[in-house]
Amino acid sequence: MATQFEKVTVDLWRSLGLDVPQPIDGILSLQISEQVVHVVEQPQGSLVMFGSLERIADHEIDQILCENLFLDDPLQPVGARSSADDAWVFWNRQSLDRCEIGNMQHQLEVLSAKLERLSQG
């Protein structure tokens, strides 16, 4: 029997016209333009999408930190600097119980747009 994560992942990949990865476990990855977005169930019951950037322009850092405080869109990505490699990681999440294709596509779009904007400096 498929888990909720497997069901929503299949729906998302199909909506994007992509072949469904097999098996669906661990971290799945999508190439969106120049960026790689990873999809994982973390914690259990949540659909998390995340991506990273090695460098961000200094003038963007204050804006990122301000955007982290209070977000109008619950799917708007949150960013932080990784202590492991000093890269910036951006993620968003939603409950698997409430995942609908439109919400998943929106979650992916806002994350990939933020990664794209910040990668261009």
Phi, psi and chi 1 to 4 in degrees:
 res  aa     phi    psi   chi1   chi2   chi3   chi4
   1 MET       -  132.7 -177.3  172.9 -175.7      -
   2 ALA   -73.5  142.3      -      -      -      -
   3 THR   -78.6  167.1   66.7      -      -      -
   4 GLN   -62.0  -37.8 -174.3   66.5   15.1      -
   5 PHE   -61.7  -44.4  177.1   70.6      -      -
   6 GLU   -62.4  -41.5  -69.1  168.8  -27.0      -
   7 LYS   -62.9  -48.1  -69.8  175.9 -172.6  175.2
   8 VAL   -71.1  -32.0  -59.2      -      -      -
   9 THR   -65.1  -44.3  -58.4      -      -      -
  10 VAL   -59.5  -45.5  166.6      -      -      -
  11 ASP   -60.1  -44.1  -70.7  -14.2      -      -
  12 LEU   -64.6  -49.0  177.7   60.5      -      -
  13 TRP   -60.7  -43.3 -102.4 -109.3      -      -
  14 ARG   -64.5  -39.2  -73.4 -176.7  178.1  158.7
  15 SER   -64.9  -24.7   76.1      -      -      -
  16 LEU   -91.5    0.2  -62.1  170.5      -      -
  17 GLY    73.1   26.5      -      -      -      -
  18 LEU  -106.2  154.8  -59.7  171.7      -      -
  19 ASP   -68.9  137.0  -67.7  -27.6      -      -
  20 VAL   -72.5  128.0  176.6      -      -      -
  21 PRO   -66.5  145.7   20.5  -26.7      -      -
  22 GLN  -130.7  133.1  -65.4  -63.8  -32.6      -
  23 PRO   -76.8  164.2   30.8  -33.5      -      -
  24 ILE   -94.3   94.8  -61.7  174.5      -      -
  25 ASP  -157.0  159.8   61.1   -4.3      -      -
  26 GLY    68.4 -141.6      -      -      -      -
  27 ILE  -100.7  126.4  -61.7  174.9      -      -
  28 LEU  -102.7  151.1  -54.5  173.1      -      -
  29 SER  -129.2  144.4  -60.5      -      -      -
  30 LEU  -125.3  137.2  -70.8  165.2      -      -
  31 GLN   -93.2  116.8 -178.1   78.5   37.5      -
  32 ILE  -119.3  106.1  -52.4  -68.7      -      -
  33 SER    56.3 -121.6 -175.7      -      -      -
  34 GLU   -89.6   -8.5  -61.7  -68.4  -40.4      -
  35 GLN  -102.8  151.0  -52.6  -56.2  -37.6      -
  36 VAL  -108.1  126.4  176.1      -      -      -
  37 VAL  -112.0  131.0  172.5      -      -      -
  38 HIS  -103.1  145.7  -53.1  -74.2      -      -
  39 VAL  -125.8  131.2 -179.5      -      -      -
  40 VAL  -153.3  155.4   65.9      -      -      -
  41 GLU   -92.2  107.9 -178.5  178.6    8.8      -
  42 GLN  -158.8  119.6 -178.6   63.3   36.3      -
  43 PRO   -69.3 -179.7   28.6  -33.5      -      -
  44 GLN   -53.3  133.7 -174.5  174.1   -3.9      -
  45 GLY    91.2    1.7      -      -      -      -
  46 SER  -125.2  138.6  -66.2      -      -      -
  47 LEU   -95.1  113.2  178.2   68.9      -      -
  48 VAL  -111.4  134.8  173.0      -      -      -
  49 MET  -119.5  137.8  -63.9 -177.8 -171.7      -
  50 PHE  -150.1  156.9   67.8   94.9      -      -
  51 GLY  -150.5  167.8      -      -      -      -
  52 SER  -136.7  158.1   64.3      -      -      -
  53 LEU  -132.2  135.4  -63.5  170.4      -      -
  54 GLU   -71.3  -38.0  -70.0 -177.7   21.8      -
  55 ARG  -135.7  147.7  -67.8 -171.2  -30.0 -104.3
  56 ILE  -134.5  140.3  -67.6  179.8      -      -
  57 ALA   -59.5  139.6      -      -      -      -
  58 ASP   -54.9  -37.4  -71.7  -18.8      -      -
  59 HIS   -69.4  -13.5   68.8  -85.2      -      -
  60 GLU   -86.8  -21.3  -63.2  -79.5    6.7      -
  61 ILE   -63.1  -46.2  -66.4  173.3      -      -
  62 ASP   -61.0  -39.9  -75.5  -18.6      -      -
  63 GLN   -64.2  -42.3 -178.6  178.0  -10.8      -
  64 ILE   -59.4  -46.9  -69.5  165.1      -      -
  65 LEU   -64.6  -38.3  -63.9  175.0      -      -
  66 CYS   -66.6  -40.6  -71.7      -      -      -
  67 GLU   -64.8  -26.7  -70.9  171.4   -4.1      -
  68 ASN   -68.5  -23.1  -77.4  -12.4      -      -
  69 LEU   -66.0  -68.4  -75.4  175.3      -      -
  70 PHE  -132.3  112.0  -59.3  104.2      -      -
  71 LEU  -103.8  134.1  -54.7  171.1      -      -
  72 ASP   -70.1  -36.0  -67.2  -26.4      -      -
  73 ASP  -102.3  118.2 -179.4   -8.8      -      -
  74 PRO   -62.7  -15.6   18.6  -26.3      -      -
  75 LEU   -96.1    0.7  -63.8  177.7      -      -
  76 GLN   -62.9  132.5 -170.0   64.6   34.2      -
  77 PRO   -65.0  146.6  -16.4   27.1      -      -
  78 VAL  -108.5  142.7  174.4      -      -      -
  79 GLY  -122.8  151.0      -      -      -      -
  80 ALA  -154.7  157.0      -      -      -      -
  81 ARG   -90.2  130.6 -174.1  173.4  -81.5  165.3
  82 SER   -76.2  131.8  168.1      -      -      -
  83 SER   -76.3  -19.5   61.1      -      -      -
  84 ALA   -70.1  -44.5      -      -      -      -
  85 ASP  -135.7    7.3   59.7    5.4      -      -
  86 ASP    68.6   10.4 -143.6   28.4      -      -
  87 ALA   -79.8  159.5      -      -      -      -
  88 TRP   -93.1  132.2  -78.3   87.0      -      -
  89 VAL  -116.4  132.6  178.7      -      -      -
  90 PHE  -121.6  135.9  -67.0   87.2      -      -
  91 TRP  -146.3  160.0   71.7   93.6      -      -
  92 ASN  -145.3  160.2   53.5   14.3      -      -
  93 ARG  -150.9  156.1   92.6  170.1  113.1 -148.7
  94 GLN  -147.1  160.7   63.4  176.4  -54.3      -
  95 SER   -70.4  134.5  171.8      -      -      -
  96 LEU   -62.2  -28.5  -76.2  170.8      -      -
  97 ASP   -64.9  -25.3  -66.9  -19.4      -      -
  98 ARG  -110.4   10.6  -66.4 -170.7  -73.4  -90.7
  99 CYS   -70.8  123.0  -82.5      -      -      -
 100 GLU  -124.4  157.9  -64.3  177.7    3.3      -
 101 ILE   -57.0  -40.6 -164.9   62.2      -      -
 102 GLY   -62.7  -41.5      -      -      -      -
 103 ASN   -66.3  -40.7  -71.1  -16.7      -      -
 104 MET   -66.0  -41.5  -70.9 -174.5  -68.1      -
 105 GLN   -64.7  -40.2  -71.2  172.6  -21.2      -
 106 HIS   -63.9  -43.5  177.3   64.7      -      -
 107 GLN   -57.4  -45.9 -177.8  178.2    1.9      -
 108 LEU   -66.5  -42.3 -179.9   60.6      -      -
 109 GLU   -63.8  -45.5  -72.7  169.2    5.8      -
 110 VAL   -69.4  -34.9  -65.4      -      -      -
 111 LEU   -68.5  -48.6  177.4   58.8      -      -
 112 SER   -66.1  -35.0   61.3      -      -      -
 113 ALA   -65.2  -41.3      -      -      -      -
 114 LYS   -65.7  -44.9 -179.0  163.5 -130.5  162.6
 115 LEU   -59.8  -42.7  -69.0  169.2      -      -
 116 GLU   -64.0  -46.9 -176.8   70.6   22.0      -
 117 ARG   -61.2  -45.5  178.6  179.2   64.8   81.8
 118 LEU   -73.2  -28.4  -68.4  171.4      -      -
 119 SER   -70.5  -23.2   70.3      -      -      -
 120 GLN   -85.2   -9.9  -64.3  174.6   -4.0      -
 121 GLY    73.5      -      -      -      -      -
